[in-house]
Amino acid sequence: MSFRYEPTLRPWRYSPLACLLLLPFSAALWAQNVPSDLLDLSLEQLFATDVVDTNSDNSSTKSKWSLRYKFQRADFEGFNKGTDRLSNDEVLFTPGLEPRTDDNFPVVPTTITQKVHALVVGYQLNEQLNINLTVPYVKQSTDHISIVPSYADFTIRSSGIGDVAIIGSYQLKTPGEGNLQLSLGLSFPTGSIDKEGDTPRAPGNQQLPYSMQLGSGTYDIPASIHYSVMGNGFGWGTELAARIRLGENDRDYTLGNRVSAATWLKFDQLAWVKPSIKVIYEYSDSIDGKDIDLMVPSAFPYPASVTNPKMYGGKQAIVVLGFKIPVFATGNYVELEIGKPFYESLNGPQTREDIRYGFKFNLSI
């Protein structure tokens, strides 16, 4: 049965704030993203932590090789249009009770769960330069409600290898106890952008929305600049990072460029646990172009908000609590993190992030 909108149906353009966040203690995920974007910010945080670890390790005992496992999960629920919060009922189109508009839809995602498992292999070429190769595995599921018969409640899923990236980081000496690190890399379009599933749009499997794809479909450039200081039992740092998309993918769209800024404070007085607090600000563009296979022939061509490329991106600030636990030997640790947004201004109606959490394990080999 084809999807029709009929009344008979029943139930890089950077933000200027980012520049201010270069200041060490200025106020600083997370707009609705594809899983590869969930990994992006995880890696930015991972490399920021590596700077501190490098400073604190004894160079005579530090291994040249490292192996890291990183897990990150984000749960999305509810909607935002700008800073205004909307309920599922406000976004769901109800025939006979309200007119169809650009802000309501016959199909509404109620809960989105994104997970990223990443294996990171690092090699220290010398005291200043290290290289990291990241191979991600991503999984996602989205629960929906709709007014389409036989699809009142349904779930779609996708999983597989995401975009593989290689990133080089170079550390510069600075006056005093500070450390400055520059990172530049290349992300390869190894994640699928052709995932299909059973949706109300038409009989059988169809192209899934942008948020359910596993990669960007383009070569991307991740870059960051990070400054940190350790001493007197605590440390602080700040970072500005960006992800630049190169060209257009095979489905005629380009994910939005992203810029993020973070500042953090770490307490280093206890031997068995090292707590930290981090504030992150992120800005991302909407998607440029469109995948025509996600549209329907109608005056309102987008059956759900996640099929509209303009309803991606926005601004978000999030606070993250971390707990780093050293294990086994020097350079080995487990780190736990949990984050909660406290400000969201999204291009929407767009599903907003509710919470994120994750952990990583670092092993020097």
Secondary structure, DSSP 8 states (H G I E B T S, - for coil): ------TT-------HHHHHTTSTTS-----S--HHHHHHHHHHHHHHHHHHHHHHS-TTT--SEEEEEEEEEEEEEEEEEETEEE-HHHHB--TTTS---TT-BSEEEEEEEEEEEEEEEEEE-SSSEEEEEEEEEEEEEEEEEESSTT-SEEEEEEEEE---EEEEEEEEE-STTEEEEEEEEEE---S-S--EEE-TTSSSEEE--GGGSSS-SSEEEEEEEEEEEEETTEEEEEEEEEEEEES--TTSEE---EEEEEEEEEE---SS-EEEEEEEEEEE---EE--GGG--SSSS--SSGGG-GGGS-EEEEEEEEEEEEE-SSTT-EEEEEEEEEEEEEEEEEEEEEEEEEEEEEEEE-
